């Protein structure tokens, strides 16, 4: 969102203009909590684009199916998703049956950033060695900023299962908070 000239559809372009109003130093939107807004712009663009494609006359063309055989035994690809770039590595046998899959997903790539965010939340908001519900909300928000798929896949409506332990310098448990499952 920081480097594109436009989103490409009318509503998404208007939302991108609003997004850019929160630019900081260097003219960039850099706060991780703005990731959600950027994702919403992408979703809006996708929905508008789907509407446009559905209005195309070729959408009802009878020649929309193709058949293919195995042309290579291995393939690697990548795609963008709300949680980040997903890398796919596949191998198939002579019948086209998948025999090996290696997926590199954003959860692993975002882990360091999520951990740093949780550490920043802890340093800023934990006082007296105790948790509050507000701190748990901030920790959950930090996880969702980097990996919305992880949090959506593991939460019960509005209550992501969360267990947080506050450790002292010697490793002793000072406080523990748990919610959800």
C-alpha positions as a Markdown table, in Angstrom:
| # | Residue | x | y | z |
|---|---|---|---|---|
| 1 | Unk | 0.0 | 0.0 | 0.0 |
| 2 | Unk | 2.9 | 2.3 | 0.6 |
| 3 | Unk | 4.4 | 1.9 | -2.9 |
| 4 | Unk | 1.4 | 1.6 | -5.2 |
| 5 | Unk | 0.0 | 4.6 | -7.1 |
| 6 | Unk | -3.5 | 3.3 | -6.9 |
| 7 | Unk | -5.5 | 0.2 | -5.8 |
| 8 | Unk | -7.2 | -0.1 | -9.2 |
| 9 | Unk | -10.9 | 0.1 | -8.4 |
| 10 | Unk | -12.9 | 3.1 | -7.4 |
| 11 | Unk | -13.9 | 2.3 | -3.8 |
| 12 | Unk | -10.4 | 0.8 | -3.0 |
| 13 | Unk | -8.8 | 3.9 | -4.5 |
| 14 | Unk | -10.9 | 6.1 | -2.1 |
| 15 | Unk | -10.0 | 3.9 | 0.8 |
| 16 | Unk | -6.3 | 4.0 | -0.1 |
| 17 | Unk | -6.4 | 7.8 | -0.1 |
| 18 | Unk | -7.8 | 7.6 | 3.5 |
| 19 | Unk | -5.1 | 5.1 | 4.5 |
| 20 | Unk | -2.4 | 7.4 | 3.3 |
| 21 | Unk | -3.6 | 10.2 | 5.7 |
| 22 | Unk | -1.9 | 8.3 | 8.5 |
| 23 | Unk | 1.6 | 8.5 | 7.0 |
| 24 | Unk | 4.4 | 9.0 | 9.4 |
| 25 | Unk | 8.1 | 10.0 | 8.9 |
| 26 | Unk | 9.3 | 9.3 | 5.4 |
| 27 | Unk | 5.8 | 9.4 | 4.0 |
| 28 | Unk | 5.1 | 5.8 | 4.8 |
| 29 | Unk | 2.5 | 4.0 | 6.9 |
| 30 | Unk | 4.7 | 1.8 | 9.1 |
| 31 | Unk | 2.6 | 0.9 | 12.2 |
| 32 | Unk | 1.8 | -2.8 | 12.3 |
| 33 | Unk | -1.7 | -2.1 | 13.6 |
| 34 | Unk | -2.4 | -0.5 | 10.2 |
| 35 | Unk | -1.9 | -3.9 | 8.5 |
| 36 | Unk | -5.6 | -4.6 | 9.1 |
| 37 | Unk | -6.6 | -1.4 | 7.2 |
| 38 | Unk | -4.3 | -2.4 | 4.3 |
| 39 | Unk | -5.8 | -5.9 | 4.2 |
| 40 | Unk | -9.3 | -4.4 | 4.1 |
| 41 | Unk | -8.3 | -2.3 | 1.1 |
| 42 | Unk | -7.0 | -5.4 | -0.7 |
| 43 | Unk | -10.3 | -7.2 | 0.1 |
| 44 | Unk | -12.3 | -4.3 | -1.1 |
| 45 | Unk | -10.3 | -4.2 | -4.4 |
| 46 | Unk | -10.9 | -8.0 | -4.8 |
| 47 | Unk | -14.6 | -7.7 | -4.3 |
| 48 | Unk | -14.9 | -4.8 | -6.7 |
| 49 | Unk | -12.8 | -6.7 | -9.3 |
| 50 | Unk | -15.0 | -9.8 | -8.9 |
| 51 | Unk | -18.0 | -7.7 | -9.6 |
| 52 | Unk | -16.4 | -6.4 | -12.8 |
| 53 | Unk | -15.4 | -9.8 | -13.9 |
| 54 | Unk | -18.9 | -11.2 | -13.4 |
| 55 | Unk | -20.1 | -8.5 | -15.8 |
| 56 | Unk | -17.8 | -9.7 | -18.5 |
| 57 | Unk | -19.5 | -11.5 | -21.4 |
| 58 | Unk | -16.9 | -14.2 | -21.5 |
| 59 | Unk | -17.8 | -15.4 | -18.0 |
| 60 | Unk | -20.5 | -17.6 | -19.6 |
| 61 | Unk | -18.4 | -18.9 | -22.4 |
| 62 | Unk | -18.7 | -22.7 | -22.8 |
| 63 | Unk | -15.0 | -23.1 | -23.2 |
| 64 | Unk | -13.9 | -22.6 | -19.6 |
| 65 | Unk | -12.5 | -26.1 | -18.8 |
| 66 | Unk | -9.2 | -27.6 | -19.8 |
| 67 | Unk | -7.6 | -30.9 | -19.1 |
| 68 | Unk | -3.9 | -31.3 | -18.5 |
| 69 | Unk | -1.6 | -34.2 | -17.7 |
| 70 | Unk | 1.7 | -34.2 | -15.8 |
| 71 | Unk | 4.2 | -32.1 | -17.6 |
| 72 | Unk | 6.7 | -31.8 | -14.8 |
| 73 | Unk | 7.2 | -33.9 | -11.7 |
| 74 | Unk | 8.0 | -30.9 | -9.4 |
| 75 | Unk | 6.8 | -27.4 | -9.1 |
| 76 | Unk | 7.4 | -24.4 | -6.8 |
| 77 | Unk | 5.1 | -21.3 | -6.6 |
| 78 | Unk | 4.2 | -18.5 | -4.3 |
| 79 | Unk | 1.2 | -16.3 | -3.7 |
| 80 | Unk | 0.2 | -13.3 | -1.6 |
| 81 | Unk | -2.3 | -13.8 | 1.1 |
| 82 | Unk | -3.6 | -11.7 | 4.0 |
| 83 | Unk | -1.0 | -13.2 | 6.3 |
| 84 | Unk | 1.9 | -12.7 | 3.9 |
| 85 | Unk | 3.6 | -14.6 | 1.2 |
| 86 | Unk | 2.9 | -18.3 | 1.0 |
| 87 | Unk | 5.5 | -20.6 | -0.7 |
| 88 | Unk | 4.4 | -23.9 | -2.2 |
| 89 | Unk | 6.8 | -26.8 | -3.2 |
| 90 | Unk | 5.1 | -29.9 | -4.7 |
| 91 | Unk | 6.2 | -33.2 | -6.3 |
| 92 | Unk | 3.8 | -35.6 | -8.1 |
| 93 | Unk | 4.1 | -39.1 | -9.4 |
| 94 | Unk | 3.5 | -40.3 | -13.0 |
| 95 | Unk | -0.3 | -40.2 | -12.4 |
| 96 | Unk | -0.3 | -36.7 | -11.1 |
| 97 | Unk | -0.8 | -37.7 | -7.5 |
| 98 | Unk | 0.9 | -35.5 | -5.0 |
| 99 | Unk | 3.8 | -37.4 | -3.4 |
| 100 | Unk | 5.5 | -34.6 | -1.4 |
| 101 | Unk | 4.5 | -31.1 | -0.2 |
| 102 | Unk | 6.5 | -28.4 | 1.5 |
| 103 | Unk | 4.7 | -25.3 | 2.5 |
| 104 | Unk | 6.4 | -22.2 | 3.9 |
| 105 | Unk | 3.7 | -20.2 | 5.5 |
| 106 | Unk | 3.7 | -16.7 | 7.0 |
| 107 | Unk | 3.2 | -18.0 | 10.6 |
| 108 | Unk | 6.9 | -19.1 | 10.6 |
| 109 | Unk | 8.1 | -16.0 | 8.9 |
| 110 | Unk | 6.1 | -13.7 | 11.1 |
| 111 | Unk | 7.1 | -15.4 | 14.4 |
| 112 | Unk | 10.0 | -13.1 | 15.3 |
| 113 | Unk | 7.8 | -10.0 | 14.6 |
| 114 | Unk | 5.0 | -11.4 | 16.7 |
| 115 | Unk | 7.4 | -12.2 | 19.6 |
| 116 | Unk | 8.8 | -8.7 | 19.4 |
| 117 | Unk | 5.4 | -7.1 | 19.5 |
| 118 | Unk | 4.4 | -9.2 | 22.6 |
| 119 | Unk | 7.6 | -8.1 | 24.3 |
| 120 | Unk | 6.9 | -4.4 | 23.5 |
| 121 | Unk | 3.3 | -4.8 | 24.8 |
| 122 | Unk | 4.7 | -6.4 | 28.0 |
| 123 | Unk | 7.3 | -3.7 | 28.5 |
| 124 | Unk | 4.8 | -0.9 | 28.0 |
| 125 | Unk | 1.8 | -2.1 | 29.9 |
| 126 | Unk | 2.6 | -4.7 | 32.5 |
| 127 | Unk | 3.1 | -3.0 | 35.9 |
| 128 | Unk | 3.4 | -4.7 | 39.3 |
| 129 | Unk | 3.9 | -8.2 | 37.8 |
| 130 | Unk | 0.3 | -8.7 | 36.9 |
| 131 | Unk | -1.8 | -9.0 | 33.8 |
| 132 | Unk | -5.1 | -7.3 | 33.0 |
| 133 | Unk | -7.7 | -8.1 | 30.4 |
| 134 | Unk | -6.5 | -5.0 | 28.5 |
| 135 | Unk | -3.0 | -6.4 | 28.2 |
| 136 | Unk | -4.3 | -9.7 | 26.9 |
| 137 | Unk | -6.3 | -7.8 | 24.3 |
| 138 | Unk | -3.2 | -5.9 | 23.2 |
| 139 | Unk | -1.2 | -9.1 | 22.9 |
| 140 | Unk | -4.0 | -10.7 | 20.8 |
| 141 | Unk | -4.1 | -7.6 | 18.6 |
| 142 | Unk | -0.3 | -7.9 | 18.1 |
| 143 | Unk | -0.7 | -11.5 | 17.0 |
| 144 | Unk | -3.6 | -10.7 | 14.7 |
| 145 | Unk | -1.6 | -7.8 | 13.0 |
| 146 | Unk | 1.0 | -10.3 | 11.8 |
| 147 | Unk | -1.0 | -13.4 | 11.2 |
| 148 | Unk | -4.8 | -13.0 | 10.9 |
| 149 | Unk | -5.2 | -16.5 | 9.6 |
| 150 | Unk | -3.6 | -18.0 | 12.8 |
| 151 | Unk | -5.9 | -16.1 | 15.1 |
| 152 | Unk | -9.0 | -16.7 | 13.0 |
| 153 | Unk | -8.2 | -20.4 | 12.8 |
| 154 | Unk | -7.8 | -20.7 | 16.5 |
| 155 | Unk | -10.4 | -18.5 | 18.1 |
| 156 | Unk | -13.9 | -18.9 | 19.3 |
| 157 | Unk | -16.0 | -15.9 | 18.3 |
| 158 | Unk | -14.1 | -12.9 | 19.7 |
| 159 | Unk | -12.1 | -15.0 | 22.2 |
| 160 | Unk | -8.8 | -16.3 | 20.8 |
| 161 | Unk | -7.5 | -19.0 | 23.1 |
| 162 | Unk | -4.6 | -17.3 | 24.9 |
| 163 | Unk | -2.2 | -18.3 | 27.6 |
| 164 | Unk | 0.4 | -15.9 | 28.7 |
| 165 | Unk | 3.1 | -16.3 | 31.4 |
| 166 | Unk | 5.0 | -13.5 | 33.0 |
| 167 | Unk | 8.5 | -14.7 | 34.0 |
| 168 | Unk | 10.9 | -13.1 | 36.4 |
| 169 | Unk | 14.6 | -12.6 | 35.6 |
| 170 | Unk | 15.3 | -16.0 | 37.3 |
| 171 | Unk | 12.5 | -17.8 | 35.2 |
| 172 | Unk | 10.0 | -18.0 | 38.0 |
| 173 | Unk | 6.4 | -17.5 | 37.1 |
| 174 | Unk | 5.2 | -14.1 | 38.4 |
| 175 | Unk | 1.7 | -14.2 | 36.9 |
| 176 | Unk | -0.2 | -16.3 | 34.4 |
| 177 | Unk | -3.3 | -15.4 | 32.4 |
| 178 | Unk | -5.4 | -17.8 | 30.4 |
| 179 | Unk | -8.6 | -17.3 | 28.4 |
| 180 | Unk | -10.5 | -19.3 | 25.8 |
| 181 | Unk | -10.2 | -23.1 | 25.6 |
